[in-house]
Amino acid sequence: MKCEKSVMAPLVLSAYTLVSALGKGLEPTYRALRDRRSGLRPCDFEDVGIKTYIGRVDGLEDSSAGCGSTAQELEQFDCRNNRLALLGLQQDRFMQAASEARDRYGAHRVAVILGTSTSGILETEHAYHERDPQTGVLPASFTSRYRYTHNMFSLAHFVRTCLNLRGPAMVISTACSSSAKAFATASRFIETGFCDAAIVGGVDSLCLTTLYGFSSLELMSSDPCRPCDEDRDGLTLGEAAGFALLEKADRAEHSGAVALLGYGESCDGYHMSHPHPEGAGAIRAMHDALRRSGLTPGDIDYINLHGTATRANDSIEDKAVSSVFDLSTPCSSTKGWTGHTLGAAGITEAVIAAMCLTHSFVPGTLNTTRVDPNLRSYVLLENREQPVRRVLSNIFGFGGNNCSMILGTL
């Protein structure tokens, strides 16, 4: 498994934060995990008539995407997704950490690399509803703002403007793996000298397209999702915004700092929505993450599963994980807390992995009562206190877009 030539230089997460249905910031998120308090609730998003649960962030309808003294400049960005992004930036002194990095390296040397699957598509959905009944023309107020809302680059444009950064910027949209792949891309950017540091992460907000779309695919549960349960019947959608500041390891301020140790990416392209039946792409991503980190499967203390609670995903991921790791390696899914946050799933679960490392804590799979006896992996149902130095996080998306990350302490 080891290949010294490909071992990457660790990148420290100098600052990180998360907003999801569990709360705003690290402390509320950690308390919800420890207390086994889910953020899922019956669907109350707009007028959606689907019997399901969602992981919704409160208050977005009553806020705006203004940002301090630059509110007027950023008013054109206002949409649910960018409101959620701003809420994320405002937690855990993250904006201050970004400002300090800008002062340290220069605005042109800090990249912004983010992931999303739908961006501000809700604005387009509303505009379509309000189109002229005679001509079908969309409202002028929407067309003039499309580039600042629905456009995929809107997210990075907004965050970059809000943080007054001028370095490389991009948005990755590879379904669920989007914000995990942001970490991988940032690693390459820093390694090749395109930048000295990077703001990574992702934002995805609830919208009609994903709710009705996943419902039409018959992939959504009418109850809170139950990953790996023998009676699991589908996923639960959520929304989240998370960010991390990645810098070279010499910026670590103390022993035990959380760092990105390795990543693996693959695209098996097996099917538009169904994973490869043998988990080929997932296996490749996990192997590459181990190789790039210089670690072996036995070095991993905990695996955060993609674990969406659909019949196919959980079974195929189990097949992949059990073919790479020892069956005694503890693993679990945290989507019973947050729901599946799609393009923000990578950063959501990276932050949860960081909490596992800093609090010597492993969350058991929430809502699951009996693990599917056909699964071979060691799926935890209850929270556990144990030393954790290395975590592997799996994020597998539509189209076979896979990413595995290894986070650990320095």
WOMO-V375333 format. One record per residue. N is the residue number from 1. BURIAL is b if it has 16 or more other C-alpha atoms within 10 Angstrom, else e. Layout:
# WOMO-V375333
n,burial
N,BURIAL
N,BURIAL
This chain:
# WOMO-V375333
n,burial
1,e
2,e
3,e
4,e
5,e
6,e
7,b
8,b
9,b
10,b
11,b
12,b
13,b
14,b
15,b
16,b
17,b
18,b
19,b
20,b
21,b
22,b
23,b
24,b
25,b
26,b
27,e
28,e
29,b
30,b
31,e
32,b
33,b
34,e
35,e
36,b
37,e
38,b
39,b
40,b
41,b
42,e
43,b
44,e
45,e
46,e
47,e
48,e
49,e
50,e
51,e
52,b
53,b
54,b
55,b
56,b
57,b
58,e
59,e
60,b
61,e
62,e
63,e
64,b
65,b
66,b
67,b
68,e
69,e
70,e
71,e
72,e
73,e
74,b
75,e
76,b
77,b
78,b
79,b
80,b
81,b
82,b
83,b
84,b
85,b
86,b
87,b
88,b
89,b
90,b
91,b
92,b
93,e
94,b
95,b
96,e
97,b
98,b
99,b
100,e
101,b
102,b
103,e
104,e
105,e
106,b
107,b
108,e
109,b
110,b
111,b
112,b
113,b
114,b
115,b
116,b
117,b
118,b
119,b
120,b
121,b
122,b
123,b
124,b
125,e
126,e
127,b
128,e
129,e
130,e
131,e
132,e
133,e
134,e
135,e
136,e
137,e
138,b
139,b
140,e
141,e
142,b
143,e
144,e
145,b
146,b
147,b
148,b
149,b
150,b
151,b
152,b
153,b
154,b
155,b
156,b
157,b
158,b
159,b
160,b
161,e
162,b
163,b
164,e
165,b
166,b
167,b
168,b
169,b
170,b
171,b
172,b
173,b
174,b
175,b
176,b
177,b
178,b
179,b
180,b
181,b
182,b
183,b
184,b
185,b
186,b
187,b
188,e
189,b
190,b
191,e
192,e
193,e
194,b
195,b
196,b
197,b
198,b
199,b
200,b
201,b
202,b
203,b
204,b
205,b
206,b
207,b
208,b
209,e
210,b
211,b
212,e
213,e
214,b
215,b
216,e
217,e
218,e
219,b
220,b
221,b
222,b
223,b
224,b
225,b
226,b
227,b
228,b
229,b
230,b
231,b
232,b
233,b
234,b
235,b
236,b
237,b
238,b
239,b
240,b
241,b
242,b
243,b
244,b
245,b
246,b
247,b
248,b
249,b
250,e
251,e
252,b
253,e
254,e
255,e
256,e
257,b
258,b
259,b
260,b
261,b
262,b
263,b
264,b
265,b
266,b
267,b
268,b
269,b
270,b
271,e
272,e
273,e
274,e
275,b
276,b
277,b
278,e
279,b
280,b
281,b
282,b
283,b
284,b
285,b
286,b
287,b
288,b
289,b
290,b
291,b
292,b
293,b
294,b
295,b
296,e
297,b
298,e
299,e
300,b
301,b
302,b
303,b
304,b
305,b
306,b
307,b
308,b
309,b
310,b
311,b
312,b
313,b
314,b
315,b
316,b
317,b
318,b
319,b
320,b
321,b
322,b
323,e
324,e
325,b
326,e
327,e
328,e
329,b
330,b
331,b
332,b
333,b
334,b
335,b
336,b
337,b
338,b
339,b
340,b
341,b
342,b
343,b
344,b
345,b
346,b
347,b
348,b
349,b
350,b
351,b
352,b
353,b
354,b
355,b
356,b
357,b
358,b
359,e
360,e
361,b
362,b
363,b
364,b
365,b
366,b
367,b
368,b
369,e
370,e
371,b
372,b
373,e
374,e
375,b
376,b
377,b
378,b
379,b
380,b
381,b
382,e
383,b
384,e
385,e
386,e
387,e
388,b
389,b
390,b
391,b
392,b
393,b
394,b
395,b
396,b
397,b
398,b
399,b
400,b
401,b
402,b
403,b
404,b
405,b
406,b
407,b
408,b
409,b
410,b
